Amino acid sequence: DDHESLIHRSKSFSDDAIPAGNGIAARALLRAGYLLGETRWLDAAERTLRAGWLAINRFPHGHMSLLEALDEWLTPPEIVIVRGPDAEARKWQSELGKLYAPHRLTFAIPSGLEGLDAALADKKAGDVTRAYVCRGSTCSAPIESLADFVRTAAARVSG
């Protein structure tokens, strides 16, 4: 405590050579909130977007990180959780990554990983690699075939 107290702590929303911390934080909060179903984090991201709204309206070109977060807030991503042996789960993630789907986040989580949040722990691998496709708090039945997984994902993109 041998420093002076701050008169003003700035809250920058505009991007410079690097994206604004508030934009990055809002997007990280949104993604974590969607993945784990944690409404506190979604609410915090929304408050950040509302706080920066005037700045976004005045000069949108200077606030791309906030605009990217706003896009994810307005169009929540499809979340795909792949559970299975590490190499196999990553293979599924890689195959899905070949399809253009800007509003999809894919997470490969090894089956042996412990201490997961309840929202992830209930998506078990079983004896085979499985993918769970989630929108909001609703997830599909597990998909256990890589070919079926890619085919249904491609249909959702083109559909």
C-alpha positions as a Markdown table, in Angstrom:
| # | Residue | x | y | z |
|---|---|---|---|---|
| 1 | Asp | 0.0 | 0.0 | 0.0 |
| 2 | Asp | 2.8 | 2.4 | -0.7 |
| 3 | His | 1.3 | 3.8 | -3.9 |
| 4 | Glu | -1.2 | 6.5 | -4.6 |
| 5 | Ser | -4.8 | 5.6 | -5.0 |
| 6 | Leu | -6.1 | 5.9 | -8.6 |
| 7 | Ile | -8.3 | 8.9 | -9.4 |
| 8 | His | -9.7 | 7.2 | -12.5 |
| 9 | Arg | -9.4 | 3.6 | -13.7 |
| 10 | Ser | -10.1 | 3.6 | -17.4 |
| 11 | Lys | -12.2 | 0.9 | -19.0 |
| 12 | Ser | -11.0 | 0.7 | -22.6 |
| 13 | Phe | -13.3 | -0.9 | -25.1 |
| 14 | Ser | -11.5 | 0.1 | -28.3 |
| 15 | Asp | -8.9 | -2.1 | -30.0 |
| 16 | Asp | -5.4 | -0.9 | -30.6 |
| 17 | Ala | -2.5 | -3.0 | -31.9 |
| 18 | Ile | -4.0 | -5.7 | -29.8 |
| 19 | Pro | -7.6 | -6.4 | -29.1 |
| 20 | Ala | -9.2 | -4.7 | -26.1 |
| 21 | Gly | -9.2 | -6.7 | -22.9 |
| 22 | Asn | -12.9 | -6.1 | -22.4 |
| 23 | Gly | -13.7 | -7.6 | -25.8 |
| 24 | Ile | -11.6 | -10.6 | -25.2 |
| 25 | Ala | -13.0 | -11.1 | -21.6 |
| 26 | Ala | -16.6 | -10.8 | -22.9 |
| 27 | Arg | -16.0 | -13.5 | -25.5 |
| 28 | Ala | -14.2 | -15.8 | -23.0 |
| 29 | Leu | -17.0 | -15.4 | -20.5 |
| 30 | Leu | -19.6 | -16.2 | -23.2 |
| 31 | Arg | -17.8 | -19.3 | -24.3 |
| 32 | Ala | -17.2 | -20.6 | -20.8 |
| 33 | Gly | -20.8 | -19.7 | -19.9 |
| 34 | Tyr | -22.2 | -21.6 | -22.9 |
| 35 | Leu | -19.9 | -24.6 | -22.4 |
| 36 | Leu | -20.6 | -25.0 | -18.7 |
| 37 | Gly | -24.2 | -23.6 | -18.6 |
| 38 | Glu | -23.0 | -20.9 | -16.2 |
| 39 | Thr | -25.5 | -18.0 | -16.4 |
| 40 | Arg | -23.4 | -15.8 | -14.1 |
| 41 | Trp | -20.7 | -15.7 | -16.8 |
| 42 | Leu | -23.2 | -15.0 | -19.5 |
| 43 | Asp | -24.6 | -12.2 | -17.5 |
| 44 | Ala | -21.2 | -10.7 | -16.9 |
| 45 | Ala | -20.4 | -10.8 | -20.6 |
| 46 | Glu | -23.8 | -9.1 | -21.4 |
| 47 | Arg | -22.9 | -6.4 | -18.9 |
| 48 | Thr | -19.6 | -5.8 | -20.6 |
| 49 | Leu | -21.3 | -5.6 | -24.0 |
| 50 | Arg | -23.8 | -3.1 | -22.6 |
| 51 | Ala | -21.1 | -1.0 | -21.1 |
| 52 | Gly | -19.3 | -0.7 | -24.4 |
| 53 | Trp | -22.5 | -0.3 | -26.5 |
| 54 | Leu | -22.1 | 3.5 | -27.0 |
| 55 | Ala | -18.5 | 3.1 | -28.1 |
| 56 | Ile | -19.5 | 0.3 | -30.5 |
| 57 | Asn | -22.2 | 2.5 | -32.0 |
| 58 | Arg | -20.0 | 5.6 | -32.4 |
| 59 | Phe | -17.0 | 3.8 | -34.0 |
| 60 | Pro | -17.7 | 0.1 | -34.8 |
| 61 | His | -14.4 | -0.3 | -36.8 |
| 62 | Gly | -12.4 | 0.4 | -33.7 |
| 63 | His | -14.2 | -2.2 | -31.6 |
| 64 | Met | -13.9 | -5.5 | -33.5 |
| 65 | Ser | -13.2 | -7.6 | -30.4 |
| 66 | Leu | -16.5 | -6.4 | -28.8 |
| 67 | Leu | -18.3 | -6.9 | -32.1 |
| 68 | Glu | -17.1 | -10.5 | -32.2 |
| 69 | Ala | -18.3 | -11.0 | -28.7 |
| 70 | Leu | -21.6 | -9.4 | -29.6 |
| 71 | Asp | -22.0 | -11.8 | -32.6 |
| 72 | Glu | -21.5 | -14.8 | -30.2 |
| 73 | Trp | -24.0 | -13.3 | -27.8 |
| 74 | Leu | -26.7 | -12.7 | -30.5 |
| 75 | Thr | -26.0 | -16.1 | -32.2 |
| 76 | Pro | -24.9 | -18.6 | -29.5 |
| 77 | Pro | -22.6 | -21.2 | -30.9 |
| 78 | Glu | -23.3 | -24.8 | -31.4 |
| 79 | Ile | -21.1 | -26.6 | -28.8 |
| 80 | Val | -19.7 | -30.0 | -29.7 |
| 81 | Ile | -18.1 | -32.0 | -26.9 |
| 82 | Val | -16.1 | -35.0 | -28.1 |
| 83 | Arg | -15.2 | -37.6 | -25.4 |
| 84 | Gly | -12.9 | -40.5 | -25.9 |
| 85 | Pro | -9.2 | -41.5 | -25.9 |
| 86 | Asp | -7.1 | -38.4 | -26.5 |
| 87 | Ala | -5.8 | -39.2 | -30.0 |
| 88 | Glu | -9.3 | -40.4 | -31.2 |
| 89 | Ala | -11.1 | -37.4 | -29.7 |
| 90 | Arg | -8.6 | -35.0 | -31.4 |
| 91 | Lys | -9.1 | -36.9 | -34.7 |
| 92 | Trp | -12.9 | -36.3 | -34.5 |
| 93 | Gln | -12.3 | -32.6 | -33.6 |
| 94 | Ser | -9.9 | -32.3 | -36.6 |
| 95 | Glu | -12.5 | -33.8 | -39.0 |
| 96 | Leu | -15.2 | -31.5 | -37.8 |
| 97 | Gly | -12.8 | -28.6 | -38.1 |
| 98 | Lys | -12.6 | -29.2 | -41.9 |
| 99 | Leu | -16.3 | -28.0 | -42.2 |
| 100 | Tyr | -17.0 | -24.3 | -42.4 |
| 101 | Ala | -19.2 | -23.5 | -39.3 |
| 102 | Pro | -18.4 | -20.1 | -37.8 |
| 103 | His | -20.9 | -20.6 | -35.0 |
| 104 | Arg | -19.6 | -24.0 | -33.8 |
| 105 | Leu | -17.1 | -24.6 | -31.0 |
| 106 | Thr | -15.6 | -28.1 | -30.7 |
| 107 | Phe | -13.9 | -29.4 | -27.6 |
| 108 | Ala | -12.0 | -32.7 | -27.5 |
| 109 | Ile | -11.9 | -33.9 | -23.9 |
| 110 | Pro | -10.0 | -37.1 | -23.1 |
| 111 | Ser | -12.0 | -39.8 | -21.5 |
| 112 | Gly | -9.6 | -40.2 | -18.6 |
| 113 | Leu | -9.7 | -36.6 | -17.5 |
| 114 | Glu | -11.0 | -36.2 | -13.9 |
| 115 | Gly | -12.4 | -33.3 | -11.9 |
| 116 | Leu | -14.6 | -32.0 | -14.7 |
| 117 | Asp | -17.4 | -29.6 | -14.1 |
| 118 | Ala | -20.8 | -31.4 | -13.8 |
| 119 | Ala | -21.9 | -30.0 | -17.2 |
| 120 | Leu | -19.0 | -31.9 | -18.8 |
| 121 | Ala | -18.7 | -34.9 | -16.5 |
| 122 | Asp | -22.1 | -36.2 | -17.5 |
| 123 | Lys | -21.0 | -36.4 | -21.1 |
| 124 | Lys | -19.1 | -39.7 | -20.8 |
| 125 | Ala | -17.0 | -41.5 | -23.4 |
| 126 | Gly | -18.0 | -45.1 | -22.5 |
| 127 | Asp | -16.2 | -47.8 | -24.5 |
| 128 | Val | -16.1 | -45.7 | -27.7 |
| 129 | Thr | -15.5 | -42.1 | -28.7 |
| 130 | Arg | -18.7 | -40.1 | -28.5 |
| 131 | Ala | -19.8 | -36.6 | -29.6 |
| 132 | Tyr | -22.5 | -34.6 | -28.0 |
| 133 | Val | -24.0 | -31.7 | -29.9 |
| 134 | Cys | -25.4 | -29.0 | -27.7 |
| 135 | Arg | -27.4 | -25.8 | -28.2 |
| 136 | Gly | -28.0 | -23.9 | -25.0 |
| 137 | Ser | -28.6 | -26.4 | -22.2 |
| 138 | Thr | -30.0 | -29.1 | -24.6 |
| 139 | Cys | -27.6 | -31.8 | -25.9 |
| 140 | Ser | -28.2 | -34.5 | -28.5 |
| 141 | Ala | -27.9 | -38.2 | -27.8 |
| 142 | Pro | -24.3 | -39.2 | -28.1 |
| 143 | Ile | -23.1 | -39.9 | -31.7 |
| 144 | Glu | -20.7 | -42.9 | -31.7 |
| 145 | Ser | -19.7 | -43.1 | -35.4 |
| 146 | Leu | -17.2 | -40.6 | -36.9 |
| 147 | Ala | -18.9 | -40.9 | -40.3 |
| 148 | Asp | -22.3 | -40.2 | -38.9 |
| 149 | Phe | -20.9 | -37.4 | -36.9 |
| 150 | Val | -19.3 | -35.7 | -39.9 |
| 151 | Arg | -22.4 | -36.4 | -42.1 |
| 152 | Thr | -24.9 | -34.8 | -39.6 |
| 153 | Ala | -22.6 | -31.9 | -38.9 |
| 154 | Ala | -22.2 | -31.2 | -42.6 |
| 155 | Ala | -26.0 | -31.4 | -43.0 |
| 156 | Arg | -26.5 | -28.8 | -40.2 |
| 157 | Val | -24.1 | -26.5 | -42.0 |
| 158 | Ser | -25.6 | -26.8 | -45.4 |
| 159 | Gly | -29.2 | -27.3 | -44.2 |
